[in-house]
């Protein structure tokens, strides 16, 4: 598998970090398996970066090359790479419906004569790159406007006005490109009427125009681009720029944004392997510093109470004499962690790693969002109760390694639960020191060898006898045994072979 290209500057490194999740999401839609999806994403990313560098304007003078902004440029590279796979005889790794689409006239529109290409694609290319990027991030990637503004270096306060202007510019480019498009006499006769009725949400569409839009794909496409109200802009952009799977990609990005899993977040637990010059450092805000101070104070208080408890007999949290068998586990005390520093261990991501003190206090059952992983040598938490062998287990887990390479692997966890769930938390224990670096369709926390995965906002509800799944990337060394002690919401599960 080819490696990602090395970023040439900080701007390019930021693009890599913010775009990889989007590219991987679309590549996964385009392929028949997760391993093929990752390979397609990697090849497409390299192709897109080469195209972007080739289109860079001269240092002095020269006409600006009309091109797409970063993320849509890389997404079109996924489609182009898929076409190359099909031509090279490896199309069996692609989604069957995509393969049919690639041989259709629809696919030819995206690479054919410019005046025949989709209207949204032409309009977005005609816009200034920063304007086009703002429109794409808000409409398609579903980023909150302040987040999109900060990513582009804009004033979040003035971003609302700027977005309104950008939407107007997009509509104007669509209108002009529509009028420039070769069309038959009937379509030409409706062009100006179409412009008029799409300007306002309250305007009624004449019956004859409505019939025409029901039968003419090109005019219906133009109507979607010109109508800024009703949420049609996002669908017009996704379908017109990406092509096959555009609407499915749009839905994926909306769900990811709702779950707080959009690309570029520093707490998403993703190791993208991107750095310029020196090794990146964790970014710790004021809230993180305050939280660390509270945690350190709490740890000091806990150690003091433990010492007092040991002098007067062993007690439980409720005050009763503890006969808990797990209390005898040789769990290392907090001081064994050493000083809190920003250093990382082998295989950890310096761009996503939280402080050790924050990670060690992360409870697997905490409602707080996981912030990555920990390398602290903490023993496993008390085991979940074993299910009664006379009754079936309340849940069944299937663990599958999708692909494996020299120092990493990709796996999928599929869970079937007997009862209905309104939120789930899946736990397991790694046997060989594996470390998760990225997870999708869920969030994770890792303390020592114990991992806890929690539901995203869009998949937390599971019907009785229903199934849910999530996947992850992880590092491994020496051995990669199947994890053990799977639990769902604290209940021990049976495992499928």
URBELGI-V41571 format. One record per residue. RES is the residue in one letter. SS is DSSP state (H for helix, E for strand, L for the rest). BURIAL is b if it has 16 or more other ideal C-beta (glycine too) atoms within 10 Angstrom, else e. D_LAST is the distance of its C-alpha to the last C-alpha in Angstrom with 1 decimal. Layout:
BEGIN
RES/SS/BURIAL/D_LAST + RES/SS/BURIAL/D_LAST
END
This chain:
BEGIN
X/L/e/29.1 + X/L/e/32.6 + X/L/e/33.3 + X/L/b/34.9 + X/L/b/38.7 + X/L/e/40.5 + X/L/b/42.4 + X/L/e/46.1 + X/L/e/47.2 + X/H/e/46.2 + X/H/e/46.4 + X/H/b/44.0 + X/H/b/41.6 + X/H/b/41.7 + X/H/b/41.0 + X/H/b/37.9 + X/H/b/36.6 + X/H/b/37.4 + X/H/b/36.3 + X/H/b/32.9 + X/H/b/30.9 + X/H/b/32.8 + X/H/b/32.4 + X/H/b/28.6 + X/H/b/28.4 + X/H/b/30.5 + X/H/b/28.8 + X/H/b/25.4 + X/H/b/27.1 + X/H/b/28.6 + X/E/b/25.5 + X/L/e/22.5 + X/L/e/20.0 + X/H/b/20.1 + X/H/b/20.8 + X/H/b/23.6 + X/H/b/24.9 + X/H/b/25.3 + X/H/b/27.1 + X/H/b/29.3 + X/H/b/30.2 + X/H/b/31.1 + X/H/b/33.3 + X/H/b/34.9 + X/H/b/35.6 + X/H/b/37.5 + X/H/b/39.3 + X/H/b/40.4 + X/H/b/41.7 + X/H/e/43.7 + X/H/b/45.2 + X/H/b/46.1 + X/H/e/47.8 + X/H/e/49.7 + X/L/e/51.0 + X/L/e/52.3 + X/L/e/56.0 + X/L/e/58.7 + X/L/e/59.7 + X/L/e/63.2 + X/L/e/64.0 + X/L/e/62.3 + X/L/e/60.9 + X/L/e/57.6 + X/L/e/54.9 + X/L/e/53.4 + X/L/b/49.7 + X/L/b/46.8 + X/L/b/45.8 + X/H/b/42.9 + X/H/b/39.8 + X/H/b/40.9 + X/H/b/42.0 + X/H/b/38.6 + X/H/b/36.9 + X/H/b/39.3 + X/H/b/38.3 + X/H/b/34.7 + X/H/b/36.1 + X/H/b/38.4 + X/H/b/35.6 + X/H/b/33.6 + X/H/b/36.8 + X/H/e/37.0 + X/H/b/33.4 + X/H/b/34.4 + X/H/e/37.6 + X/H/e/36.1 + X/L/e/33.7 + X/L/e/30.4 + X/H/b/30.5 + X/H/e/27.3 + X/H/b/25.5 + X/E/b/27.5 + X/L/b/27.0 + X/H/e/28.6 + X/H/e/31.1 + X/H/b/32.2 + X/H/b/32.9 + X/H/e/35.1 + X/H/b/36.9 + X/H/b/37.6 + X/L/e/39.7 + X/L/e/41.5 + X/H/e/44.9 + X/H/e/43.3 + X/H/b/41.7 + X/H/e/45.1 + X/H/b/46.8 + X/L/b/45.1 + X/L/e/46.5 + X/L/e/49.6 + X/L/e/53.2 + X/H/e/53.3 + X/H/e/55.2 + X/H/e/52.6 + X/L/b/49.6 + X/L/b/48.2 + X/H/b/50.6 + X/H/b/48.4 + X/H/b/47.5 + X/H/b/51.2 + X/H/b/52.2 + X/H/b/49.7 + X/H/b/50.7 + X/H/b/54.4 + X/L/b/53.9 + X/L/e/54.4 + X/H/b/51.0 + X/H/e/51.0 + X/H/b/51.8 + X/H/b/49.1 + X/H/b/46.6 + X/H/b/47.5 + X/H/b/47.2 + X/H/b/43.8 + X/H/b/42.4 + X/H/b/43.7 + X/H/b/43.1 + X/L/b/39.9 + X/L/b/38.1 + X/L/b/39.2 + X/L/b/40.3 + X/L/e/42.8 + X/H/b/46.2 + X/H/e/47.0 + X/H/b/43.8 + X/H/b/44.7 + X/H/b/48.2 + X/H/e/47.3 + X/H/b/45.0 + X/L/e/48.0 + X/L/e/50.5 + X/L/b/52.3 + X/L/e/54.1 + X/L/e/51.7 + X/L/e/54.8 + X/L/e/56.2 + X/H/b/52.9 + X/H/e/53.3 + X/H/e/56.6 + X/H/b/55.3 + X/H/b/52.4 + X/H/e/54.8 + X/H/e/56.9 + X/H/b/53.9 + X/H/b/52.9 + X/H/e/56.5 + X/H/b/56.5 + X/H/b/53.4 + X/H/b/55.0 + X/H/e/58.2 + X/H/b/56.5 + X/H/b/54.7 + X/H/b/58.1 + X/H/e/59.9 + X/H/b/57.2 + X/H/b/57.2 + X/H/e/60.9 + X/H/e/60.7 + X/L/b/58.2 + X/L/e/59.7 + X/L/b/59.6 + X/L/e/61.5 + X/H/e/64.5 + X/H/e/62.7 + X/H/b/60.1 + X/H/e/62.9 + X/H/e/64.9 + X/H/b/62.1 + X/H/e/61.3 + X/H/e/63.7 + X/H/e/63.1 + X/H/b/59.3 + X/H/b/60.1 + X/H/e/62.3 + X/H/b/60.0 + X/L/b/57.0 + X/L/e/58.9 + X/L/e/58.8 + X/L/e/56.2 + X/L/e/59.0 + X/L/e/60.4 + X/L/e/60.1 + X/L/e/59.0 + X/L/e/61.7 + X/H/e/60.6 + X/H/e/61.4 + X/H/b/59.3 + X/H/e/56.4 + X/H/e/56.5 + X/H/b/56.7 + X/H/b/53.6 + X/H/e/51.7 + X/H/e/52.3 + X/L/b/52.7 + X/H/e/49.6 + X/H/b/51.6 + X/H/b/53.7 + X/H/e/50.8 + X/H/b/49.2 + X/H/b/52.4 + X/H/b/52.7 + X/H/b/49.3 + X/H/b/50.4 + X/H/b/53.8 + X/L/b/52.7 + X/L/b/51.8 + X/L/e/51.3 + X/L/e/48.5 + X/L/e/45.7 + X/H/b/46.0 + X/H/b/46.6 + X/H/b/42.9 + X/H/b/41.8 + X/H/b/44.7 + X/H/b/43.8 + X/H/b/40.1 + X/H/b/40.8 + X/H/b/43.9 + X/H/b/42.7 + X/H/b/39.1 + X/L/b/39.2 + X/L/b/36.0 + X/L/b/33.5 + X/H/b/36.2 + X/H/e/35.9 + X/H/e/32.1 + X/H/b/32.6 + X/H/b/35.3 + X/H/e/33.0 + X/H/b/30.4 + X/H/b/33.1 + X/H/b/34.6 + X/H/b/31.4 + X/H/b/30.9 + X/H/b/34.5 + X/H/e/34.2 + X/L/b/31.3 + X/L/e/33.3 + X/L/b/31.0 + X/L/b/33.6 + X/L/b/34.1 + X/L/b/36.4 + X/L/e/35.6 + X/L/b/35.8 + X/L/e/33.3 + X/L/b/30.4 + X/L/b/28.5 + X/L/b/28.8 + X/L/b/29.8 + X/L/b/31.7 + X/L/e/33.3 + X/L/b/36.7 + X/L/e/39.9 + X/L/e/43.5 + X/L/e/45.6 + X/L/e/44.5 + X/L/e/41.3 + X/L/b/40.8 + X/L/e/41.2 + X/L/b/39.5 + X/L/e/41.6 + X/L/e/42.4 + X/L/e/44.6 + X/H/e/47.0 + X/H/e/44.4 + X/H/b/42.1 + X/H/e/45.0 + X/H/e/45.9 + X/H/b/42.3 + X/H/b/42.2 + X/H/e/45.5 + X/H/e/44.3 + X/H/b/41.2 + X/H/e/43.3 + X/H/e/45.7 + X/H/e/42.9 + X/H/b/41.5 + X/H/e/45.0 + X/H/e/45.5 + X/H/e/42.2 + X/H/e/43.1 + X/H/e/46.6 + X/H/e/45.3 + X/H/e/42.9 + X/H/e/45.8 + X/H/e/47.9 + X/H/e/45.2 + X/H/e/44.9 + X/H/e/48.7 + X/L/e/48.9 + X/L/e/45.8 + X/L/e/42.1 + X/E/e/41.6 + X/L/e/38.9 + X/L/e/39.2 + X/L/e/40.7 + X/L/e/43.4 + X/L/e/42.2 + X/E/e/41.7 + X/L/e/38.1 + X/L/e/36.2 + X/L/e/32.9 + X/H/e/30.8 + X/H/e/29.2 + X/H/e/32.7 + X/H/e/32.9 + X/L/e/30.2 + X/L/e/32.0 + X/L/e/31.8 + X/L/e/34.1 + X/L/e/37.1 + X/H/b/37.9 + X/H/e/40.6 + X/H/e/38.1 + X/H/b/37.1 + X/L/e/40.4 + X/L/e/42.5 + X/L/e/41.2 + X/L/e/41.5 + X/L/e/40.4 + X/L/e/38.9 + X/L/b/35.3 + X/L/e/32.9 + X/L/e/31.5 + X/L/b/29.0 + X/L/b/30.2 + X/L/b/31.9 + X/L/e/35.6 + X/L/b/36.1 + X/L/b/33.6 + X/L/b/33.6 + X/L/b/35.1 + X/L/b/37.2 + X/H/b/35.5 + X/H/b/37.4 + X/H/b/36.0 + X/H/b/32.4 + X/H/b/32.5 + X/L/b/33.8 + X/L/b/31.1 + X/L/e/29.3 + X/L/b/25.7 + X/L/e/26.9 + X/L/e/30.1 + X/L/e/31.1 + X/L/e/32.6 + X/L/e/31.1 + X/L/b/29.1 + X/L/b/31.3 + X/E/b/28.9 + X/E/b/27.6 + X/L/b/29.1 + X/L/b/29.3 + X/L/b/30.9 + X/L/e/29.7 + X/L/b/29.0 + X/L/e/26.7 + X/L/b/23.9 + X/L/b/25.2 + X/L/e/25.2 + X/L/e/21.9 + X/L/b/21.0 + X/L/e/21.6 + X/L/e/19.0 + X/L/e/18.4 + X/L/e/20.2 + X/L/e/18.2 + X/L/e/20.5 + X/L/e/19.6 + X/L/e/16.4 + X/L/b/15.2 + X/L/b/17.1 + X/E/b/14.3 + X/E/b/10.6 + X/E/b/9.2 + X/E/e/6.9 + X/E/b/8.1 + X/E/e/9.1 + X/E/e/12.0 + X/E/b/14.4 + X/E/b/17.0 + X/E/e/18.3 + X/E/e/21.9 + X/L/e/24.1 + X/L/e/24.1 + X/E/b/21.8 + X/E/b/18.7 + X/E/b/17.6 + X/E/b/14.4 + X/E/b/13.5 + X/E/b/12.2 + X/E/e/11.9 + X/E/b/12.9 + X/E/b/13.8 + X/E/b/16.6 + X/L/e/18.5 + X/L/e/21.8 + X/L/e/23.8 + X/E/b/24.0 + X/E/e/27.0 + X/L/e/25.6 + X/L/b/22.3 + X/E/b/21.5 + X/E/b/18.0 + X/E/b/17.9 + X/E/b/15.8 + X/E/b/16.9 + X/L/b/16.8 + X/L/e/17.1 + X/L/e/19.3 + X/L/e/21.8 + X/L/b/20.3 + X/E/b/22.6 + X/E/b/22.0 + X/E/b/25.0 + X/E/b/24.4 + X/E/b/22.5 + X/E/b/23.0 + X/L/b/22.7 + X/L/b/23.1 + X/E/b/24.9 + X/E/b/23.8 + X/E/b/25.4 + X/E/b/24.3 + X/E/b/26.1 + X/L/b/25.4 + X/L/b/21.7 + X/E/b/21.0 + X/E/b/20.3 + X/E/b/21.2 + X/E/b/20.8 + X/E/b/23.2 + X/L/b/23.8 + X/L/b/26.3 + X/L/e/29.3 + X/L/e/28.2 + X/L/e/24.6 + X/L/b/25.2 + X/E/e/25.7 + X/E/b/22.7 + X/L/e/23.5 + X/L/e/22.2 + X/L/e/18.9 + X/L/e/18.9 + X/E/e/16.4 + X/E/b/17.3 + X/E/e/16.1 + X/E/b/17.6 + X/E/b/17.6 + X/E/b/19.2 + X/E/b/20.7 + X/E/b/20.7 + X/E/b/22.4 + X/L/b/21.2 + X/L/e/23.1 + X/L/e/22.6 + X/L/e/18.9 + X/L/b/16.0 + X/L/e/13.3 + X/L/e/10.3 + X/L/b/12.2 + X/E/e/12.4 + X/E/b/14.3 + X/E/b/13.4 + X/E/b/16.2 + X/E/b/17.9 + X/L/b/21.6 + X/L/e/21.5 + X/E/b/19.3 + X/E/b/16.3 + X/L/b/13.0 + X/E/e/10.0 + X/E/b/6.6 + X/E/e/3.8 + X/L/e/0.0
END
